[in-house]
Amino acid sequence: MSKSVWNPLAKRLVRPLLVLSLSSAALVSLQGCVAVVVGGAVMGTLAATDRRTFGAQTEDKAIVLKGEAAIRRVLGDAAHVNVNSFNRRALLTGEVADEAAKAAAEREVRAVQGVTAVQNEIVVAGLSNFSSRSSDTVITTKVKASFVDTKDLYGSAFKVVTEASTVYLMGRVTHREGDLAARVAAGVNGVRKVVKVYEYITEDELKSMTATPSKVDLNEDNK
Protein backbone atom coordinates (compact mmCIF):
# COMPACT_ATOMS: atom_id res chain seq x y z
CA MET A 1 0.00 0.00 0.00
CA SER A 2 0.98 3.62 -0.36
CA LYS A 3 2.85 5.66 2.22
CA SER A 4 -0.23 7.87 2.73
CA VAL A 5 -2.20 4.83 3.91
CA TRP A 6 0.39 3.32 6.20
CA ASN A 7 1.60 6.49 7.92
CA PRO A 8 -1.69 7.33 9.73
CA LEU A 9 -2.03 3.68 10.73
CA ALA A 10 1.50 3.66 12.08
CA LYS A 11 0.84 6.73 14.18
CA ARG A 12 -2.36 5.18 15.56
CA LEU A 13 -0.30 2.17 16.62
CA VAL A 14 2.53 4.19 18.13
CA ARG A 15 0.48 6.72 20.14
CA PRO A 16 -1.09 4.25 22.66
CA LEU A 17 2.30 2.63 23.27
CA LEU A 18 3.94 6.04 23.71
CA VAL A 19 1.31 7.22 26.18
CA LEU A 20 1.65 4.00 28.18
CA SER A 21 5.43 4.33 28.23
CA LEU A 22 5.40 8.00 29.20
CA SER A 23 2.86 7.43 31.94
CA SER A 24 4.96 4.63 33.39
CA ALA A 25 8.10 6.75 33.17
CA ALA A 26 6.33 9.57 35.00
CA LEU A 27 5.53 7.20 37.85
CA VAL A 28 9.16 6.20 38.11
CA SER A 29 10.46 9.77 38.11
CA LEU A 30 7.95 10.99 40.67
CA GLN A 31 7.75 7.96 42.98
CA GLY A 32 11.11 6.30 42.40
CA CYS A 33 9.88 2.82 43.24
CA VAL A 34 7.99 1.44 40.24
CA ALA A 35 9.66 -1.05 37.93
CA VAL A 36 8.59 -0.35 34.35
CA VAL A 37 8.63 -3.56 32.38
CA VAL A 38 6.20 -2.71 29.60
CA GLY A 39 7.44 0.86 29.27
CA GLY A 40 11.02 -0.31 29.03
CA ALA A 41 10.07 -2.72 26.28
CA VAL A 42 8.31 0.03 24.35
CA MET A 43 11.21 2.43 24.62
CA GLY A 44 13.58 -0.36 23.63
CA THR A 45 11.61 -0.72 20.41
CA LEU A 46 11.68 3.02 19.76
CA ALA A 47 15.43 3.06 20.38
CA ALA A 48 15.84 0.94 17.26
CA THR A 49 14.59 3.90 15.18
CA ASP A 50 16.78 6.45 16.94
CA ARG A 51 18.94 8.63 14.69
CA ARG A 52 21.93 8.15 16.97
CA THR A 53 24.23 5.18 16.66
CA PHE A 54 23.77 2.45 19.26
CA GLY A 55 27.12 3.47 20.72
CA ALA A 56 25.99 7.08 21.12
CA GLN A 57 22.76 5.96 22.81
CA THR A 58 24.77 3.89 25.27
CA GLU A 59 27.18 6.73 25.96
CA ASP A 60 24.32 9.17 26.50
CA LYS A 61 22.91 6.96 29.25
CA ALA A 62 26.34 6.77 30.88
CA ILE A 63 26.80 10.55 30.64
CA VAL A 64 23.51 11.14 32.46
CA LEU A 65 24.32 8.69 35.26
CA LYS A 66 27.91 9.86 35.73
CA GLY A 67 27.07 13.54 35.38
CA GLU A 68 24.25 13.52 37.92
CA ALA A 69 26.32 11.43 40.35
CA ALA A 70 29.25 13.87 40.09
CA ILE A 71 26.99 16.86 40.68
CA ARG A 72 25.44 15.23 43.75
CA ARG A 73 28.91 14.61 45.18
CA VAL A 74 29.88 18.25 44.74
CA LEU A 75 26.62 20.10 45.47
CA GLY A 76 24.63 17.62 47.54
CA ASP A 77 21.01 18.42 48.41
CA ALA A 78 21.54 22.15 48.02
CA ALA A 79 20.97 21.87 44.27
CA HIS A 80 18.44 20.35 41.91
CA VAL A 81 20.18 19.65 38.60
CA ASN A 82 19.01 17.39 35.80
CA VAL A 83 21.46 16.09 33.21
CA ASN A 84 20.23 15.03 29.77
CA SER A 85 22.39 13.95 26.88
CA PHE A 86 21.70 13.44 23.18
CA ASN A 87 24.46 12.29 20.86
CA ARG A 88 27.03 13.13 23.58
CA ARG A 89 25.81 16.74 23.87
CA ALA A 90 24.74 17.43 27.45
CA LEU A 91 21.93 19.70 28.63
CA LEU A 92 21.85 20.92 32.23
CA THR A 93 18.62 22.22 33.77
CA GLY A 94 17.39 22.91 37.28
CA GLU A 95 18.14 25.25 40.15
CA VAL A 96 21.20 26.04 42.26
CA ALA A 97 21.99 28.52 45.04
CA ASP A 98 24.54 30.69 43.22
CA GLU A 99 26.67 31.19 40.11
CA ALA A 100 29.55 29.25 41.66
CA ALA A 101 27.33 26.17 42.00
CA LYS A 102 26.13 26.60 38.43
CA ALA A 103 29.71 26.70 37.17
CA ALA A 104 30.66 23.71 39.33
CA ALA A 105 27.85 21.61 37.87
CA GLU A 106 28.95 22.43 34.33
CA ARG A 107 32.58 21.68 35.16
CA GLU A 108 31.70 18.25 36.52
CA VAL A 109 29.69 17.29 33.44
CA ARG A 110 32.33 18.55 31.01
CA ALA A 111 34.77 16.22 32.76
CA VAL A 112 32.64 13.14 32.03
CA GLN A 113 34.18 10.93 29.37
CA GLY A 114 32.41 11.17 26.02
CA VAL A 115 30.83 14.60 26.48
CA THR A 116 31.43 16.79 23.41
CA ALA A 117 29.40 19.87 24.38
CA VAL A 118 27.44 21.26 27.33
CA GLN A 119 24.50 23.67 27.26
CA ASN A 120 24.04 25.05 30.75
CA GLU A 121 20.44 26.18 31.34
CA ILE A 122 20.61 25.97 35.15
CA VAL A 123 19.08 28.97 36.94
CA VAL A 124 20.04 30.54 40.25
CA ALA A 125 16.83 30.18 42.23
CA GLY A 126 15.14 28.29 45.02
CA LEU A 127 14.63 24.57 44.47
CA SER A 128 11.46 23.61 42.60
CA ASN A 129 8.81 21.70 44.53
CA PHE A 130 7.04 18.41 43.83
CA SER A 131 4.04 20.16 42.27
CA SER A 132 6.20 22.05 39.77
CA ARG A 133 8.12 18.94 38.78
CA SER A 134 4.87 16.97 38.38
CA SER A 135 3.52 19.70 36.08
CA ASP A 136 6.72 19.53 34.00
CA THR A 137 6.28 15.78 33.61
CA VAL A 138 2.73 16.27 32.34
CA ILE A 139 3.88 18.91 29.86
CA THR A 140 6.59 16.61 28.51
CA THR A 141 4.00 13.87 27.99
CA LYS A 142 1.67 16.24 26.15
CA VAL A 143 4.44 17.53 23.90
CA LYS A 144 5.53 14.02 22.92
CA ALA A 145 1.95 13.00 22.23
CA SER A 146 1.48 16.11 20.07
CA PHE A 147 4.52 15.13 18.02
CA VAL A 148 2.97 11.74 17.30
CA ASP A 149 -0.21 13.45 16.11
CA THR A 150 1.63 15.84 13.77
CA LYS A 151 2.07 14.93 10.11
CA ASP A 152 5.69 14.79 8.89
CA LEU A 153 7.02 14.87 12.44
CA TYR A 154 8.67 11.79 13.93
CA GLY A 155 8.49 11.67 17.71
CA SER A 156 11.42 9.31 18.16
CA ALA A 157 13.74 11.88 16.56
CA PHE A 158 13.31 14.19 19.55
CA LYS A 159 14.17 14.21 23.22
CA VAL A 160 11.85 16.47 25.23
CA VAL A 161 12.94 17.97 28.55
CA THR A 162 10.72 20.30 30.59
CA GLU A 163 11.94 22.46 33.46
CA ALA A 164 9.78 25.16 35.10
CA SER A 165 7.37 25.00 32.13
CA THR A 166 10.19 25.67 29.64
CA VAL A 167 10.49 22.93 27.04
CA TYR A 168 13.94 22.00 25.72
CA LEU A 169 14.00 20.08 22.45
CA MET A 170 17.00 17.89 21.63
CA GLY A 171 17.63 15.68 18.61
CA ARG A 172 19.34 15.16 15.27
CA VAL A 173 16.87 16.90 13.00
CA THR A 174 16.64 19.06 9.90
CA HIS A 175 15.86 22.77 10.23
CA ARG A 176 12.40 22.05 8.83
CA GLU A 177 11.69 19.38 11.44
CA GLY A 178 13.17 21.44 14.25
CA ASP A 179 11.09 24.51 13.47
CA LEU A 180 7.89 22.48 13.13
CA ALA A 181 8.51 20.69 16.44
CA ALA A 182 9.14 24.01 18.19
CA ARG A 183 5.86 25.42 16.88
CA VAL A 184 3.94 22.33 17.97
CA ALA A 185 5.51 22.35 21.43
CA ALA A 186 4.80 26.06 21.87
CA GLY A 187 1.11 25.36 21.26
CA VAL A 188 0.83 22.85 24.10
CA ASN A 189 -1.10 24.10 27.11
CA GLY A 190 1.18 25.10 29.97
CA VAL A 191 4.33 25.63 27.91
CA ARG A 192 5.93 28.97 28.78
CA LYS A 193 8.91 28.87 26.42
CA VAL A 194 10.60 26.53 23.92
CA VAL A 195 14.38 26.26 23.63
CA LYS A 196 16.02 24.45 20.70
CA VAL A 197 19.03 22.30 21.60
CA TYR A 198 19.35 20.56 18.25
CA GLU A 199 22.12 18.98 16.26
CA TYR A 200 21.11 19.80 12.70
CA ILE A 201 21.36 17.43 9.76
CA THR A 202 20.61 18.08 6.10
CA GLU A 203 17.56 16.87 4.21
CA ASP A 204 19.88 14.64 2.16
CA GLU A 205 21.27 13.08 5.35
CA LEU A 206 17.73 12.43 6.53
CA LYS A 207 16.82 10.72 3.24
CA SER A 208 19.92 8.53 3.44
CA MET A 209 18.98 7.10 6.82
CA THR A 210 17.83 3.53 6.38
CA ALA A 211 15.47 3.55 9.39
CA THR A 212 12.89 6.33 9.35
CA PRO A 213 11.97 7.23 12.96
CA SER A 214 8.50 6.42 14.29
CA LYS A 215 7.36 4.59 11.15
CA VAL A 216 6.24 1.01 11.45
CA ASP A 217 7.30 -1.45 8.77
CA LEU A 218 4.15 -3.55 8.58
CA ASN A 219 5.77 -5.87 6.00
CA GLU A 220 8.66 -6.85 8.28
CA ASP A 221 7.03 -10.12 9.33
CA ASN A 222 6.71 -11.20 5.72
CA LYS A 223 10.43 -10.94 4.95
N, C-alpha and C positions, 0 to 999 in steps of 0.2 A: 504494500500500500504506500501511498504518498506520504511525504514528511508532514504535510498539513493535517493528515488524519492521525498519525501516531503521536505527534508532539502534545496535543491536548490530552490524549489518553495517558501518556507518560506522566504528565504533570498531575493528573488525577490520582495516579498510583503513588507518586512520590509524596504529595502533600500530607496524606494521613500518616505515613511513616515518619515524615519530618516532624509533624506536630507531636507524635508519640515520643520521639527521641528527645525533642526539645523540652517537653514537659518533664520527662524523666531526669534530664540533665539539670533542670531547675531545682528539682527536689534534692539532688545530690549537692548542688552548690549552696542551697539554703539550709539544709538539714545536716548534711555531712555524714549520713549514716545509711543511705539507701544504695544497694548494689544494683546497677542498671545492666541487666543482661540483654533485654530486647533492644534498648537504646544503643548499647555498645555494638550490637550486631548490625543495626541500621547504619550507624556512623561508619562502621567498618566497610560496609558496602559503598557508601558515598565516597570513602577515601579512595576507592579504586578509580573514581572519575576526577580526582583532584588534579589540578594543573601543575602541582609540584612533583618532583621525583619522590619515590618512596624514601630515599635517603634524606631528602629535605624534610619530609613529614616527620620522620623519626627524630631528626635533629631539632626540629621545632618543639617537639614534646620535651626533649631533654633541656632545651634552653629555658622553657617555662619552669620546669621543676627546679633546675639549678639556680635560675635567676631569683625566683621567689624565696628559695631557701637562703640564698646569700643575703637578700634584703632583710629577711627576718633576723638573721644573725647580727646584722649591723644595727638595724633600727628597732627591732623588737615590736612590742605592742603599741608603740607610740606612732606607728604609721600604718596606713592601709594602702598597699600598693599591689596592683595586678600587673602581671607580666603576660603578654601575648606575643606570639611569634609566628610569622608567615614567611616561608622561604628564607629563613635565617635573619629576617629583619624584625627587630623587637619593638613592641609598643608598650610604653609604661603609662598606666593611668592610676588614679586614686588620690589620696590626700596625705600630706606630711606636715609636720609642725613648722618647718622653716626651709629656706633655700639651701642650707647646708645639707639637710636630710634629702632634699630632692636631688642634689648633685651626687650624694653618696649612693643613692639608689641607682642612678644612671651609671656611675662608675662600676658598681658591682656587676651590673648586667653586661656592660661592655667587656668585662673581663671573662665572661663565660665563653668557653670554646665554641666556635662555630658562628657566633654573632657577627654579622657583617655591617649592621647599621642599627641605631637606636633612635626612636622618636619619643621624646620625653614629654608627655602630656600631664604629668603629675601637677596638682595644684597645692598651694600652701593654704590649708584650711583645716577646720575641725573634721574629725573622722565622720564619714557618713554612717547613718544608722541602718538598722535592719529593714525598715520600711522603704528607704530610698534604694537600697540594693535590690529588694524584691521588685520594686517598680522598674528598675533597670533590666532585670531578668525578663519581665513581661514585655518590655519594649523590644528587646532583642528577639524574642519569639515572634512578635508581630512583624518585625522587619523581615525576618527570614521567610515567614509565611507569605508575605507580600511579594518577595522575590520569586517564589514558586508560582504565584498567580500571574506574573508579568511575562508577556510574550517576549521572546528573544532575550530573556535574562535567565541565566543558569545559576541557581542558588548555591551549588557546590563550588562555584568559582570564588565565592566570597567568604570571608570571616567577619562576623559582626560582633563588635564589642560596644557595650553601652556603659557609660559612667556619668552619673548625675544628669541623666536624660540627654547627654550628648552621645551620638552614635558615631563610632569610628569604623570605617569600612576598609578592610585589608583584602588583598588578593592579587593574582596575576591576571590582569584584564586589559582590554583595549580601552582607549579613551571613550569610545561610544558606549561600551558596557558600563564603564565607571561613572559616566555622567548620568546614564539612565538609572543606575542603582542609587545614586545620590538623590535624584529627584524622587524616586519611589520611597526611599527611607525618610526623606523630609516630610512626606505626606502622611506618615504614620502618626496616629494620635499619641501625644505625649513627648514626641521628639522635639527637643529644643534647638539642636544644632547637629549638622553632619560634617564630619571631618574625613577627608580622603587620605588613606595611608596606602596607596596602591603601588604596585610594581607594574608598569605599563608594558604591554606587548603589542605588536603590530597585528593588523587584521590578517596578514599573510601567515604570521606565526600561529594565530588562532586556527586558521584553516588547515594548517599542517599537523595539528594535534590529532592523533589517531582516536583518542577517546574524548568525545564531546560531553562536557559536564552536565549532569542532571538528566540526560536522555537515557531512555531505557531501550536496549536492543531486544525487541520482542522476538527476534528470530534466532537468538543465541542458542536456544535449546534444540534448534533444528540442525545445527552445524555438526 
